[in-house]
């Protein structure tokens, strides 16, 4: 019995044990009587049987076995000898994997004997287990069948009924594994089912073939880009079938688009979206016309201003399959258009919203509503209405909408909309929900985007760099594991930024390239992200000449980042820091060009601040102080600095708290007030260190060493009649 139970699994129920025990003859298990001479000298055993016989009877063996079974309960004996352990009233487990492995070899070393036993076990379980028991032991049964199919034994293939049963079981196992997020295991079951299909399966078993290939493609896509080639192959097979209807190829097209996009081939993914939408009679131009975008924006504002988003729940359910699929593709189109900076993004949002109003609400409604929120808050500057629609999209997700879109909704609403009306630290935790939900349903792309923004918005909102560094290292390794090169590179760039400010490079793995290497070898949007970090580091370390150089290099003064980073927190923080940096350059050089740059950056920050962005209130206090300082209005400048220091400290923005002290100290330095300058610069140095930016703190001290250096001579008051001078 031991070898058979070893193949059943690491755990088994008493019912299954009794089933195997009572059907030993059907399994072909023969137990040899052991004589005293055999016990004393194992070498005298001349029986060369492998322990698994043919289907014929062996009366002597059965008689001896039944007699022994009557004397002792085998399961109790196994437990007594420490082979198995009871884990509940009805279940046992093997005491150790090595014991189970040794038990599986008791039938002999021949592969065909093992395969025969596995095949008979599978047939026995399928025949005798209840539907509930079969579902519980589904993976075990399918593993037994697949092991037999993979062998050189071909007896199973001669029965078409059994073959189709095995295919159906592999399909069920693949679905069950995918539901548990075991996507690699699901892909293996589904691929095994595909391998069992007959040669003409697309003609004779069209629906079964379609479901197996579609689900296998989904499973491989969820395994990350390491399986991109297999995902492409399976999708191409489905798409190339002439007798399969277009709507039945929906999964294949969706998976193919997702796979292409996750490989950072944004333009290819966008072109594929437009191609599929054309097949669905929803045509888009390859390039948007500005007039259409403007008219669409005007109409959108008119409609959303006149309706409550809760009215959308009153719309009828969308039932047209082609329209539902088209909305899914429109959602993907908006993403790729956003990253490419294409105006098609706006057209896609408008089309999706109008179709929802016209044809009814669908499962994609939360994502489409979130996209409308982005258009309102980022493109049209209406943060209040944008937040209203973002909150409604989140409420749909949290009240039972399809979890397949939850990660994407968290990414869009918290990454691009909520921070226009809420403090970043309050919305940042939602990225963790998006990350966990995305990985649980196989949406690794949006899930990992959420965790990237969790890290990025962390340091930008003043979270401890000391805590962020190991987290960034862990998540970057996970992105490598899932083979998401774009997000991996983004996270590596963030890690470079954190390491440079903290002065701690222990979080940087050896295989991470330098910023300069990434800047020269990566694609355009990666290069822009590297330049973003270069500008931040130049500003933090007071290298304003380099800051200006990167501004020119990135063409930022011409608005390049207003397109590529629209809606991100990094955008307004970048303009804020560059405005201060250019003002600092003006103080050093007195060049009017630097002042013009500073004024342009300040105007843009003020526009965003005037939209009631709470994250910019203390930033505008610092900018107003800088301009008053430049104009010589010392009293007003000091008042603004004090306000900024108080506000940044109150909201926990440690980095901006330190920056406000630093700028106040530099203001006092320009006015030759060494006492106040020293106080504020010392506070800035301490706060930078509290933030974890030890390298920035040390750099500040080095640049102003004359302020931080102790005086050469300290006069101490007289003690008794002796004056002490300490040098």
C-alpha positions in Angstrom: 0.0 0.0 0.0 2.9 2.4 0.8 4.0 3.0 -2.8 0.4 3.7 -4.0 -0.2 6.2 -1.2 3.1 7.9 -1.9 1.8 8.7 -5.4 -1.5 10.0 -4.0 0.2 13.0 -2.4 1.8 14.5 0.7 -1.5 14.3 2.5 -4.4 11.9 2.1 -7.8 11.1 3.8 -8.7 7.9 5.5 -11.4 7.4 2.8 -8.8 7.5 0.0 -6.5 5.1 2.0 -9.4 2.7 2.5 -10.2 3.0 -1.2 -6.7 2.1 -2.2 -6.4 -0.6 0.4 -9.6 -2.3 -0.6 -8.7 -2.2 -4.3 -5.2 -3.6 -4.2 -6.0 -6.3 -6.7 -7.3 -3.7 -9.2 -4.2 -1.7 -8.7 -2.0 -4.7 -9.3 -0.3 -4.4 -5.9 1.1 -7.8 -4.6 2.5 -8.1 -1.1 5.2 -10.8 -0.8 5.2 -12.8 2.5 8.6 -12.3 4.2 10.1 -15.5 5.7 12.5 -15.5 8.7 15.4 -16.2 6.4 14.5 -13.1 4.4 14.4 -11.0 7.5 17.8 -12.2 8.5 19.4 -12.1 5.1 18.0 -9.7 2.6 20.4 -11.1 0.0 18.6 -14.5 0.0 15.4 -12.9 -1.5 15.2 -14.3 -5.0 11.8 -12.7 -5.8 12.6 -10.2 -8.5 9.0 -8.9 -8.8 8.6 -5.1 -9.1 5.7 -5.2 -6.7 3.1 -4.2 -9.4 1.8 -7.1 -11.3 -0.5 -7.6 -14.3 -4.2 -7.6 -13.9 -4.3 -11.4 -13.3 -4.9 -13.0 -9.9 -2.4 -14.2 -7.4 -4.4 -16.2 -4.9 -1.6 -17.0 -2.5 -0.6 -13.3 -2.2 -4.2 -12.2 -1.8 -4.8 -14.9 0.8 -1.7 -13.9 2.8 -2.5 -10.1 2.5 -6.1 -10.5 3.7 -4.9 -12.6 6.6 -2.4 -9.9 7.7 -4.9 -7.1 7.3 -7.2 -8.9 9.6 -4.5 -8.9 12.2 -3.6 -5.2 12.2 -4.9 -1.9 10.7 -2.2 -0.9 8.2 -2.8 2.8 8.8 -2.3 2.5 12.5 0.9 0.5 11.8 2.2 3.2 9.5 1.5 5.8 12.2 3.1 3.7 14.9 6.3 3.3 12.9 6.5 7.0 12.2 5.8 6.9 8.5 2.7 9.1 8.6 1.2 11.6 11.1 -2.4 12.4 11.8 -3.3 16.0 11.1 -7.1 15.7 11.7 -9.7 13.2 12.4 -10.0 12.3 8.7 -6.6 13.1 7.3 -2.9 12.0 7.5 0.3 13.3 6.1 3.7 11.8 5.4 6.1 12.4 8.3 8.8 13.6 5.9 9.2 14.0 2.1 12.1 11.6 2.2 9.9 8.9 3.7 7.4 9.4 1.0 10.1 9.4 -1.7 11.5 6.1 -0.3 8.0 4.6 -0.2 7.4 5.5 -3.9 10.5 3.4 -4.9 9.3 0.2 -3.1 7.6 -1.1 -6.3 11.0 -1.4 -8.0 13.2 0.8 -10.2 11.4 0.2 -13.5 9.7 3.3 -14.9 6.9 1.3 -16.6 5.9 -0.2 -13.3 5.6 3.3 -11.7 3.6 4.5 -14.7 1.2 1.6 -14.6 0.6 2.2 -10.9 0.0 5.9 -11.5 -2.4 5.2 -14.4 -4.4 2.6 -12.3 -4.5 5.0 -9.4 -5.9 7.8 -11.6 -8.6 5.5 -13.0 -9.5 4.3 -9.5 -9.9 7.8 -8.1 -11.9 9.0 -11.1 -14.2 6.0 -10.9 -14.9 6.0 -7.1 -14.6 9.5 -5.7 -17.5 11.8 -5.4 -17.6 15.1 -7.3 -16.6 17.0 -4.2 -13.7 14.6 -3.5 -12.6 14.7 -7.1 -12.4 18.5 -7.0 -10.4 18.4 -3.8 -7.9 15.9 -5.3 -8.1 17.4 -8.8 -4.4 18.3 -9.0 -3.4 14.8 -7.7 -5.5 13.0 -10.3 -4.3 15.2 -13.2 -0.7 14.8 -12.1 -1.1 11.0 -12.2 -2.7 11.2 -15.6 -0.1 13.6 -17.1 2.8 11.5 -15.8 1.3 8.5 -17.7 0.8 10.5 -20.8 4.3 11.9 -20.7 5.8 8.4 -20.6 6.5 6.0 -23.4 3.4 4.0 -22.5 0.7 4.7 -25.1 -2.2 2.5 -24.0 -4.1 5.5 -22.7 -4.1 7.2 -26.0 -5.8 4.3 -27.6 -9.1 5.2 -25.8 -10.5 8.5 -27.2 -13.1 8.7 -24.4 -10.4 8.5 -21.8 -8.3 11.0 -23.8 -11.0 13.6 -23.8 -11.7 13.0 -20.1 -8.0 13.7 -19.4 -8.1 16.9 -21.5 -11.2 18.1 -19.7 -9.5 17.4 -16.3 -6.4 19.3 -17.4 -8.7 22.2 -18.4 -10.4 22.1 -15.0 -7.0 22.0 -13.2 -5.7 24.9 -15.2 -8.7 27.0 -14.3 -8.4 26.1 -10.6 -4.7 26.9 -10.5 -5.2 30.2 -12.3 -8.0 31.1 -9.8 -5.4 30.6 -7.0 -2.9 32.8 -8.8 -0.7 29.7 -9.5 -0.2 30.8 -13.1 2.9 28.8 -14.0 1.1 25.6 -12.8 -2.0 26.6 -14.7 0.0 27.1 -17.9 1.5 23.6 -17.5 -1.8 21.9 -17.0 -3.4 23.8 -20.0 -0.4 23.1 -22.2 -0.6 19.4 -21.3 -4.3 19.4 -22.3 -3.4 21.1 -25.6 -0.7 18.4 -26.3 -3.4 15.7 -25.9 -5.7 17.2 -28.5 -6.2 15.1 -31.7 -4.5 16.4 -34.9 -7.7 17.9 -36.3 -9.0 19.3 -33.1 -9.8 22.8 -34.5 -12.4 21.2 -36.7 -13.7 18.5 -34.4 -13.4 20.2 -31.0 -13.4 23.9 -31.8 -14.7 25.2 -28.5 -12.5 23.0 -26.3 -9.4 23.9 -28.4 -10.3 27.6 -28.2 -10.8 27.6 -24.4 -7.6 25.6 -23.8 -5.5 27.9 -26.0 -7.1 31.1 -24.7 -6.7 30.2 -21.1 -3.1 29.0 -21.6 -2.2 32.3 -23.3 -3.7 34.2 -20.3 -1.7 32.0 -17.9 1.5 32.5 -19.7 1.0 36.2 -19.9 0.4 36.3 -16.1 3.8 34.6 -15.7 5.5 37.8 -16.9 7.5 38.5 -19.9 9.6 35.4 -19.4 6.8 33.6 -21.2 6.2 36.3 -23.8 7.2 34.1 -26.8 4.8 31.3 -25.8 2.0 33.9 -25.2 2.6 35.3 -28.7 2.6 31.8 -30.2 -0.7 30.7 -28.6 -2.4 34.0 -29.6 -1.2 33.8 -33.2 -2.6 30.2 -33.4 -6.1 31.4 -32.3 -6.1 34.5 -34.4 -5.1 32.6 -37.5 -8.1 30.2 -37.3 -10.4 31.2 -40.2 -13.5 29.4 -39.0 -13.4 31.0 -35.5 -15.6 34.1 -35.2 -13.9 37.4 -34.4 -15.7 37.8 -31.0 -14.4 34.3 -30.0 -10.9 35.6 -30.5 -11.4 38.4 -27.9 -9.2 36.8 -25.3 -6.4 36.2 -27.7 -6.4 39.8 -29.0 -6.6 41.2 -25.4 -3.8 39.0 -24.2 -1.6 39.8 -27.2 -2.1 43.6 -26.7 -1.3 43.3 -23.0 1.8 41.2 -23.7 3.1 43.6 -26.3 2.5 46.6 -24.0 4.2 44.9 -21.0 7.3 44.5 -23.2 7.5 48.2 -23.5 6.5 48.2 -27.2 4.0 51.0 -26.7 3.6 52.1 -30.3 3.0 48.4 -31.4 0.4 48.0 -28.7 -1.3 51.2 -29.7 -1.4 50.2 -33.4 -2.8 46.8 -32.5 -5.6 48.5 -30.5 -6.5 50.7 -33.4 -6.5 47.7 -35.7 -8.8 45.6 -33.5 -11.2 48.6 -32.9 -11.4 49.0 -36.7 -12.6 45.3 -36.9 -15.2 46.2 -34.3 -16.4 49.2 -36.4 -15.0 51.7 -33.9 -12.4 53.6 -36.0 -9.8 55.9 -34.7 -7.3 58.0 -36.6 -3.6 57.3 -36.2 -3.1 60.9 -35.3 -5.7 63.1 -33.5 -6.8 66.5 -34.9 -6.6 69.3 -32.4 -10.0 70.6 -33.2 -11.7 67.3 -32.5 -9.9 67.1 -29.1 -11.0 70.6 -28.2 -14.6 70.1 -29.2 -14.7 66.8 -27.4 -13.3 68.4 -24.2 -16.0 71.1 -24.3 -18.8 68.6 -24.7 -17.4 66.4 -21.9 -17.2 69.4 -19.5 -20.8 70.3 -20.4 -22.1 66.9 -19.7 -20.2 66.0 -16.5 -21.0 69.4 -15.0 -24.7 68.8 -15.4 -24.8 65.2 -14.0 -24.0 63.4 -10.8 -21.7 60.4 -11.4 -24.0 58.3 -9.3 -26.5 58.6 -12.1 -24.3 56.2 -14.1 -25.5 53.3 -12.0 -29.0 53.9 -13.3 -27.9 53.2 -16.8 -28.9 49.8 -18.3 -26.4 47.0 -18.4 -24.4 46.9 -21.7 -25.2 43.6 -23.5 -23.6 43.9 -26.9 -20.5 41.8 -26.9 -18.7 43.8 -29.6 -19.4 47.1 -27.7 -18.1 45.6 -24.4 -15.0 44.4 -26.1 -14.5 47.7 -27.9 -14.6 49.5 -24.5 -11.9 47.1 -23.2 -9.7 48.0 -26.1 -10.4 51.7 -25.7 -9.2 51.5 -22.1 -5.9 49.9 -23.3 -5.6 52.5 -26.0 -5.8 55.4 -23.5 -2.9 53.9 -21.6 -0.5 53.5 -24.5 -1.5 56.9 -25.9 -0.7 58.5 -22.5 2.8 57.1 -22.4 3.4 58.1 -26.0 2.0 61.6 -25.4 -0.6 61.2 -28.2 -3.8 63.2 -28.4 -5.6 60.0 -29.2 -5.8 59.5 -25.5 -8.3 62.3 -25.2 -10.3 61.0 -28.1 -10.4 57.5 -26.6 -11.7 58.9 -23.2 -14.4 60.8 -25.0 -15.5 57.8 -27.1 -15.6 55.5 -24.1 -17.7 58.0 -22.1 -20.2 58.6 -24.9 -20.5 54.9 -25.5 -21.3 54.3 -21.9 -24.0 56.9 -21.9 -25.4 55.6 -25.1 -25.1 51.8 -24.8 -25.1 51.2 -21.1 -22.7 50.4 -18.3 -20.2 47.6 -18.4 -17.6 45.9 -16.2 -15.0 48.4 -17.6 -17.0 51.3 -16.2 -14.8 51.9 -13.2 -11.7 52.3 -15.5 -13.5 54.5 -18.0 -14.8 56.7 -15.2 -11.3 57.0 -13.8 -10.1 58.0 -17.2 -12.7 60.7 -17.3 -11.4 61.9 -13.9 -7.9 62.1 -15.3 -9.1 64.2 -18.2 -11.0 66.6 -15.9 -8.2 67.0 -13.4 -5.2 67.0 -15.6 -6.2 68.2 -19.0 -9.1 70.6 -18.1 -7.9 71.7 -14.7 -11.1 70.8 -12.9 -9.7 69.0 -9.8 -13.0 69.1 -7.9 -15.1 67.3 -10.5 -12.1 65.1 -11.3 -11.9 63.9 -7.7 -15.7 63.4 -7.6 -15.5 61.0 -10.6 -12.3 59.3 -9.2 -14.0 58.7 -5.8 -17.0 57.2 -7.7 -14.7 54.9 -9.7 -13.0 53.7 -6.4 -16.4 53.2 -4.8 -17.4 50.9 -7.6 -14.3 48.8 -7.1 -14.7 48.6 -3.3 -18.4 47.7 -3.6 -18.0 44.6 -5.7 -17.0 45.6 -9.2 -14.8 43.1 -11.1 -11.4 42.7 -9.4 -9.8 42.4 -12.8 -9.8 46.2 -13.1 -9.2 47.1 -9.5 -5.4 47.5 -9.8 -5.8 49.7 -12.8 -8.4 51.9 -11.1 -6.1 52.4 -8.0 -3.2 53.2 -10.3 -5.1 55.8 -12.3 -7.1 57.5 -9.5 -4.3 57.7 -6.9 -1.5 58.2 -9.3 -3.0 60.9 -11.5 -6.1 62.4 -9.8 -6.4 62.2 -6.0 -3.3 64.3 -5.2 -4.8 67.3 -6.9 -7.2 67.5 -3.9 -5.7 65.3 -1.2 -2.3 65.1 0.5 -0.1 62.5 -1.1 0.6 60.5 2.1 -3.2 60.0 2.6 -3.7 58.4 -0.9 -0.3 56.6 -1.1 -1.4 53.6 0.9 -4.0 52.7 -1.8 -1.2 51.8 -4.1 -0.5 48.8 -1.9 -4.1 47.7 -2.4 -3.6 48.0 -6.2 -0.4 46.1 -6.0 -1.9 43.2 -4.0 -5.0 43.0 -6.1 -3.1 43.2 -9.4 -0.8 40.3 -8.5 -3.7 38.2 -7.1 -5.6 38.4 -10.4 -2.6 38.2 -12.7 -2.6 41.9 -13.7 1.1 42.2 -12.9 1.6 45.2 -15.1 -0.8 47.5 -13.3 0.1 45.9 -9.9 3.8 46.6 -10.3 3.0 50.1 -11.6 1.2 50.7 -8.3 4.1 49.6 -6.2 6.5 51.7 -8.3 4.4 54.8 -7.6 4.2 53.8 -4.0 8.0 54.1 -3.8 8.2 57.2 -6.0 5.5 59.1 -4.2 7.0 57.9 -0.9 10.3 59.9 -1.2 8.4 62.8 -2.9 6.1 63.1 0.1 8.9 63.0 2.7 8.8 59.3 3.7 12.0 58.0 5.3 14.6 57.1 2.7 16.1 54.6 5.1 12.9 52.6 5.0 12.3 53.1 1.3 15.7 51.8 0.2 15.3 48.1 1.1 11.7 48.1 -0.1 12.8 49.4 -3.5 15.4 46.7 -3.7 12.9 44.0 -2.9 10.3 45.2 -5.4 12.9 45.7 -8.1 14.0 42.1 -7.8 10.3 41.1 -8.1 10.1 43.1 -11.3 13.1 41.3 -12.6 11.4 38.0 -11.6 8.3 38.9 -13.5 10.5 40.2 -16.4 8.9 43.7 -16.6 11.9 45.7 -17.9 10.2 49.1 -18.1 9.0 49.1 -14.5 12.3 47.5 -13.4 14.2 50.4 -15.0 11.9 53.0 -13.5 12.5 51.4 -10.0 16.3 51.2 -10.6 16.3 54.9 -11.4 14.4 55.6 -8.2 16.9 53.5 -6.3 19.8 55.6 -7.8 18.0 58.7 -6.6 17.5 57.4 -3.0 21.1 56.0 -2.8 22.6 59.3 -4.0 20.7 61.4 -1.4 21.2 58.9 1.4 24.8 58.1 0.6 24.1 54.4 1.1 24.6 52.2 -1.9 24.0 48.9 -0.1 20.6 48.7 -1.6 22.0 48.8 -5.1 22.5 45.3 -6.6 25.6 44.7 -8.7 23.7 44.2 -11.9 22.0 47.6 -11.8 23.6 49.9 -14.5 24.7 53.4 -13.7 22.4 56.4 -14.5 24.6 57.4 -17.4 24.4 54.0 -18.9 20.7 53.9 -18.6 20.4 57.4 -20.1 22.3 56.4 -23.2 20.9 52.9 -23.7 17.2 53.2 -22.6 14.2 54.3 -24.6 13.0 57.9 -24.6 10.7 57.8 -21.6 13.4 56.1 -19.5 15.8 58.8 -20.6 13.3 61.5 -19.5 13.1 59.8 -16.1 16.9 59.7 -15.7 17.0 63.4 -16.6 14.3 64.0 -13.9 16.6 62.3 -11.3 19.6 64.3 -12.5 17.7 67.5 -12.1 16.6 66.5 -8.6 20.1 65.5 -7.5 21.6 68.7 -9.0 19.1 70.7 -7.0 19.5 68.8 -3.7 23.3 69.1 -3.8 23.3 72.8 -4.9 24.8 72.2 -8.4 22.6 74.7 -10.1 24.8 75.0 -13.2 24.3 71.3 -13.9 20.6 71.7 -13.2 20.3 74.3 -15.9 22.3 72.1 -18.3 19.8 69.2 -17.9 16.9 71.6 -18.2 18.2 72.6 -21.6 19.1 69.1 -22.5 15.6 67.8 -21.8 13.9 70.8 -23.4 11.9 71.3 -20.3 11.7 75.0 -20.8 9.6 74.3 -23.9 7.1 72.1 -22.0 8.3 68.6 -22.8 7.5 67.2 -19.4 4.0 68.8 -19.4 3.1 66.1 -22.0 5.1 63.1 -20.8 4.4 63.4 -17.1 0.9 64.9 -17.1 -0.9 64.3 -13.8 2.1 62.9 -11.9 3.2 64.4 -8.5 6.8 64.5 -9.9 5.7 67.1 -12.5 4.8 70.0 -10.1 7.6 69.1 -7.7 10.0 69.3 -10.7 8.8 72.8 -11.7 8.9 73.9 -8.1 12.5 72.9 -7.6 13.6 74.2 -10.9 12.1 77.6 -10.2 14.2 77.8 -6.9 17.3 76.5 -8.7 17.1 79.2 -11.5 16.5 81.9 -8.8 19.6 80.6 -7.0 21.6 80.8 -10.3 20.4 84.4 -10.8 21.7 85.3 -7.3 25.1 83.9 -8.4 25.3 85.3 -11.9 22.8 88.1 -12.2 21.8 86.8 -15.7 18.4 87.8 -16.7 17.9 84.6 -18.6 18.0 82.7 -15.4 15.4 85.0 -14.0 13.1 84.4 -17.0 13.3 80.7 -16.5 12.5 81.0 -12.8 9.5 83.2 -13.6 8.2 80.7 -16.2 8.5 77.8 -13.8 6.9 79.8 -11.0 3.9 80.8 -13.1 3.2 77.2 -13.9 3.4 76.1 -10.2 1.2 79.0 -9.3 -1.4 77.8 -11.9 -1.5 74.4 -10.2 -1.6 75.9 -6.7 -4.5 78.1 -7.7 -6.4 74.9 -8.5 -6.5 74.3 -4.7 -3.8 71.6 -4.7 -3.1 71.1 -1.0 0.4 69.7 -1.7 1.5 73.0 -3.1 0.5 75.4 -0.4 3.8 75.3 1.5 5.7 75.1 -1.9 4.1 78.4 -2.9 5.1 80.0 0.5 8.7 79.1 -0.3 8.5 80.5 -3.8 6.9 83.7 -2.7 9.6 84.0 0.0 12.3 83.5 -2.7 10.8 86.2 -5.0 10.4 88.6 -2.0 14.0 87.9 -1.1 15.1 88.7 -4.6 13.2 92.0 -4.6 14.8 93.0 -1.2 11.5 92.7 0.7 13.1 91.0 3.7 10.1 91.3 6.1 7.7 89.6 3.7 10.3 87.0 2.7 10.8 86.0 6.4 7.1 85.8 6.9 6.7 83.4 4.0 9.7 81.3 5.1 8.2 81.0 8.6 4.8 80.0 7.1 6.5 77.4 4.9 8.5 76.0 7.8 5.4 75.7 9.9 3.2 74.2 7.2 5.7 71.6 6.0 6.4 70.5 9.6 2.7 70.2 10.3 2.0 67.8 7.3 5.2 65.8 7.9 6.9 66.7 4.7 10.4 66.4 6.2 12.2 67.1 2.9 10.4 70.4 2.3 10.6 71.2 6.0 14.4 71.0 5.6 14.3 72.9 2.3 12.4 75.8 3.8 15.0 76.1 6.6 17.8 75.9 4.0 16.3 78.6 1.8 15.7 80.8 4.9 19.3 80.3 5.9 20.6 81.3 2.5 18.3 84.4 2.6 19.9 85.4 5.9 23.4 84.7 4.5 22.7 87.1 1.6 21.7 89.7 4.2 24.9 88.9 6.3 22.9 87.8 9.3 25.2 85.0 10.4 23.3 84.1 13.5 20.0 83.4 11.9 21.7 81.8 8.9 23.5 79.4 11.1 20.3 78.5 13.0 18.3 77.7 9.8 21.1 75.9 8.0 21.7 73.7 11.1 18.0 72.9 11.3 18.1 72.1 7.5 21.0 69.7 8.0 19.4 68.0 10.9 16.1 67.6 9.1 17.8 66.2 5.9 19.5 63.6 8.2 16.1 62.8 9.8 14.7 62.2 6.4 17.6 59.8 5.6 19.3 62.1 3.1 22.7 62.0 5.0 24.7 62.8 1.8 22.5 65.9 1.2 23.0 66.9 4.9 26.8 66.5 4.6 26.9 68.4 1.3 25.1 71.3 2.9 27.6 71.5 5.7 30.5 71.3 3.3 29.1 74.1 1.0 28.7 76.3 4.1 31.6 75.1 6.2 32.3 78.7 7.3 28.9 78.8 9.0 29.1 75.3 10.6 32.8 75.6 11.7 33.2 76.5 15.4 34.9 79.8 16.2 38.7 79.8 16.5 38.6 81.4 19.9 36.1 81.1 22.7 36.3 83.6 25.6 35.2 82.0 28.9 34.0 84.2 31.8 36.5 84.7 34.7 36.7 81.9 37.3 37.9 83.4 40.6 40.6 85.9 39.6 41.9 83.9 36.5 40.8 84.6 32.9 40.9 81.5 30.8 41.3 81.7 27.0 40.6 78.5 25.1 42.2 78.2 21.7 
